[in-house]
């Protein structure tokens, strides 16, 4: 069985008095493409953000089985700085509207995670251009986000999310701002590159056409996982256990 790269267990999260996650559990294996589905307000984005370390759950654990400093660590127990560093080096995050920096050219936007991690500018830009080329937009490297189409911006955003060769890519409604053709093209390229690199991909979506690109579907309802697409013989096992589950960052 392929090792779980990420395991979330009994996750709970509330915004004020409004619960968003109610004991949600899931696991993702290396190289697997998973769709997180459910109606609006079911907790899809909240689950994604907790798994990515953008949000810290009120209860439960998120264990990362990757490499280097953070291998086998609980993401929910890391400091904000460590969570940010983990996302910058081993995880990739892609939002619906890409969120490129408008003041930077496309190539510098894509190179940003490398530059923030200390890479030399020339090498970082060269790597960024290679990734832009993989998504068919290398000719836009010198342009600014406001000078290109929405589909082109989103391709650049995907290149930025993958430029560090992350172990896991988190994509929240990545085609929501695109027309159907541009969305299909983006998903085709994204899933192809992810498979080539062995990157696990979690895609939040409410669209069946998008979920069809995934190998497995995790369905949420009212903050709980109601179906994870696994058979009894294919249930991922936690990669690590900890004696003090209550010690975590608040």
N, C-alpha and C positions, 0 to 999 in steps of 0.2 A: 504493500500500500504506500502511496506517495505521502510524504510527511506533510502534516498541517503546517502552513507557514503562519497562520493566524487563527487563534481560537478565542472567541468571546463566550463567556459563561455567565448566565443569570444576570444579564445587564438590566439595570433599572436607571431611569433618568426622568426627571420632572423639570418643567419650566414653571417655577413658582409652585402653585398647587395643581398644575395640569400635568398629569403623567404622559410621558412620550414613549418610554420603554417599560415593559412589565415582565421582567425575567427572561428577556430574549437571549437565546444561545445559538451560536453557529460556528462553523469552522470552514476554513478555505485552504485548499491544498496548493502546493507550488505548481504553477503553470495552468491552473484552472480558471476558467472564465465563468463567473457566477452573476446572475441577475437578482437583485433585491427588488421584489415587487409588492404591490398592495395598494389599496385606495389612498387618496389624499388624507393625510393626518394619521396614517397607520404607524409611523415611526421609521420609515425607510431612511430618510436623510439623517435622523438622529442616530440610528444604528451605524450608518456609514461613518459619521463623524466621531463616534466613540471608538470604533475599530481603528480609525486613522489617528487617534490621539488628539484630534482637534478639540473634542469635548471630553471631560472626565466623567464617567458614569457615577451616579450616586451610590451604586452598589454593583457587585459583580467584578469580573476580571477580564482583561484582554491580554493574552499571552502571545508574544511574537517569537517565532522560531526562524530567525534569519541568519545573520552572520555578524562577526565582529563584536563590538561592545554590547550591543543590545540583544544578542542571541539568547533566547530563553527567558527574557525579562518580561515583567508585567508592564505594559505600556501605561496602564492607568495609575501606576505608582511612580512613574518618572516625573521629574520636574518639568515645568513648562519649557525651559530651555532645552532639555534633553528630548522632549517630544518634538519640538521644532527641528532639532538637529536630525532626529530619526527620519522625519518626513523629508528633510532636505537631502538626505544621503541614501536612504534605503526604501522609502515609500514615495509614491507619486500621487498627487491629488489634482483632479480635474473637475472644474465646476461648469455649470450650464452655460455661462457666458464667457468662459475662458479666463477672464480677469487678468488680461495682459496689462502691463504698465504702459499707459498711453504715451509717456514721455520718452520711452526707449524704442529704438528700432526693433523689428521682429527678431533679428539674430541675437541681439543683446537680451531680449526677453527670454528666449530659449536658453541662452547661456547662463542666466541669472543663478540658478541653483548651483552650478559649478563654480561661478565666481564667488558666491557667498561661502562656499566650502574651501576657498583658498586656491582654486585652480588659476593658472596663468591665463591672462586675457586672450592671448593668441590661440592657445590650445583650446580654451573654452569655446571661443567663437568658431573654431574649425569643427569641433564636435557638434555644436549647435547647427551649423550649416549642413553637416552630414544628416542630422535628424530631420531637418527641414526638407532635404532632398528625398528622404524616405517617404515623406508625406506629400511630395509633389509641389512644394511651395518654396524651394530654395531660391527662386528668382525674386522672392519678396523680402529677402534677408535685410535689405537696407531701408525698406519702407517702414512706416509707423502703423500701429494698429488701426488708427482712424482712416488710413488710406487704402485698406483692403476690405474685402467682403467678410460677412459673418462666418461663412464656411471656411474661408482662408484663415481667419483669426482662430477659429476653433482647431484647425489642423495644427497651427503653430502652438496652441495651448497644449495639445496632445504631445507634440514634440518636446515641449518644455517639461511636461510631466514624466516623460520617459528618458530624458537626456542623461540622467544618472544611472540608467539601467536598474530601476527599482525592483525589489522583490515583489512588491504589491502595488497595483495601481487602483486608486479609488476614483470612480467617475460618477458624479451626481447629475443625472439628467443631461448627459453630454450632448444629446442631439435636440434638446428642447427648444433651442433658438434657431434651428436649421430647418429648411424645407426637407421633404421626404428624400429627394435624390441626394442632396448633400449629406443628410444624416446617414443614409445607407453607405455612401462612399466612405465616410469617416469611420463607421463601425467596421466595415470590411478591412480597411487599412489598420485600424487599431487592433482588431482581433488577430490579424495576420502577424503583425509585429510582436504582439504579446506572446503568441505561440512560438515564434522564432526565438525569443529571448527567454522563454520559460517564466514569464511574469504572470503572477496571479492577478486577475482583474475582477473587481467588484463594481457592477454597474447598477445604480439606482434608476429605476424607470417605472412608469405606469403604462408603457406602450408594449403591446404583445409583439410588435414587429422588432422592437429592440431586444426584448427578452429572448427572442428566437436565436440571437447570435450567441447566447450563452450555452454552456454545457449543462448547467444546473440552475434551478430557480429556488430562491428562498422567499417564501411568501409570508408577509406580515399582516396581522389584523389587530387593531387596537393595541399596538405596542408589543405584541407577542408573536413569535415565530409559529406559524400554524402548519408549515410544510417546508422542509429543507431539501426536498428532491432526492434524498438518500434512501437506499434500501437497507434492510436490517443487516445485510452483510457488508455494507459500505459506509458505516458510521465512523467518522473521524474520531480518533482518540486524542485527548489533551496531550500536548507535548511536554508539559511540566506541571508540577504541583508545588504549592507553597504552604508552609506551616502557619503563616500569619496572614490570612486573607483579608483581615480587617484593617491592616496597616497600609494606607494608601493616601495619595494626595487628595485633599478635599476639593 
